[in-house]
Amino acid sequence: MLSYRHAFHAGNHADVLKHMVLVQLLRYMAKKDKPFTYVDTHAGAALYALREGYAAKNAEYESGIARLWERKDCPLPVADYVAQVKACNPDGVLRYYPGSPQLAQQLLRADDRARVFELHSSDSAILQEHFHAQGRQVKVEAKDGFAGLKAVLPPPSRRGVVLIDPPYEDKQDYKKVLEALRDAQTRFATGVYAVWYPMLQREDSIKLPERLKRLQEKDWLHVSLTVQAAAEDGFGMHGSGMFVLNPPWTLPQELQSVMPWLVAVLGQDSAAEYRLEYQLS
């Protein structure tokens, strides 16, 4: 299904959680001198204009990144993420929001590499043009990210972060996520895998975290952010989650300091809450 355009949701509360965690994963990988590879299975576009086009229609960023823009009390992981967004807005005015491939590119070192997949023809063309000047460091492929993932694992560096965040418009995406991770574990067991998912009143969404936990007994982390009560009509996203296989040992402590703050700042009603659980070796 190729109707989904992430531009409608750029910079919303789900992007805040996803990209804040992603920045921390990439920062951790960069602590070692050895290079690593970043893989993005559903990359979307590189940079989103927030005040025009798709993003302006619902202006979801106003209840996401915009709430953090002028804050002076951000916990360090949030401040780091916001700084990466501000790097795309050098005049200090929130006009653009970076997608995950752009955020990653900003954090890659000279020897690190990125493999970026996007099937939507419009977004993949935008990506290819955007990263054209990056040469070998960022390779964009206009193909299905689930299939592309098989071809790039294990990466030559034998160190890597993989972000898997399909739109989930097609309920088969839930099954494909699990299948992709099972296959990836056989090819590259030590990789760091980050799965984003929407919190919906749909059985597949509700059960996904428990199904992900069964992929391996230890070395996983699950964090979710609920921003509002689920709608009575059963439609709409009331929060989102990130599930990380082989997370950095530092991540639980970082999130314990961050998540209550995000609930207070991004919460839209009394149902706002977070969940953090993990099993480490």
Steps between C-alpha positions, in 0.01 A plus 500: 500500500660823384248766605674583827700823517678569827499872428146519643639397840849651497620619838207362699524334842582164340792652309626656822516162674636312200768750410607575856567127550670475159739784582599325821563170318721670243688695766576176683627330185732793431673462837721226353758576237379222272260607223137394493220476245158659533210332318162671455232269357221756451683829473232737372642833387813666631364837606143620552375856462268552796320819398390398153377197310405175672645580844304826527161335444469345845803676654570200724844643575333764717426235765841338449832666422351851532435440870871433553638777280539776759534286811807564714444204734530209254671189642831440323376231255210725397728804474734299275212402272363855487847629413505269198167642383626854558799424277246486214360838602809721531301822540338364816148488356332158480434462128644158416498161664764238416393147424691207648751473211593867534538474878719194454715667235567789737638255756703276270878527509720493193535119496139421592250405233123517448275279287161662451191339347177663385246343266277803437618643169463866598678470835776276363570757227518774762739289707728427207522865407552609860787259566659514156793705627573249779652257255578160650405587855123497446358255245131539415304217339146528364378161620313323776696531822406157631656340192790745503588415857584143404749620242701724733540273803750445638659835417872505415565692821340224712353783709164649420173670594184406310185712519179324397195726490248407231175700483290202620214608270510143372447262792750265335772742612473363854573149374775627271675675792519177697615300199763758411641498852512120520690490173727788602594322822630203301708727276620756754422398857696783665332783311297766678144490367251777578135443411250785514128423521179704540273453799161426345185323611590213272591151618815488287629822655410403856667159477812603309717583806435160659575325173824693467603398851482137397769549236770474764490444875737782592656813356186690408338827603146625449395860555165654413347846533125549526402863442122478524212267572403265220213638294155361575442422134811281494683704238822696517839461665515580871871431544793305364777271608857398427625146545878453491683170467857505637463849649795690651532429869474875561160541335271392788644758738483772236135428431412484869603864528336605173160333483325670796609834356363410155168396654473838671594698188331299225202362689166626374268374774499308828554169322854597404756252633809302410612141528860386524604137531814311412702184543877530473772238534 
